[in-house]
Amino acid sequence: MGGEGRAGTAPRVGATTVGATALALAYVPMPRSWIWMQVAIVIFVVAGMVIAITKLA
């Protein structure tokens, strides 16, 4: 009656690998062009919303 059969005592297979992979992917450096492209997209979407609202009003 060791600790092998009780719940919560066995190591989860792959848990460390999945966590380490997710952590590594969270800190991947992005190219500056990608960041500026996202900023430009947000600006154009907001501008389009403002233009649509003013034309409808």
Beta strands, then each sheet from edge to edge (+ up, - down):
end
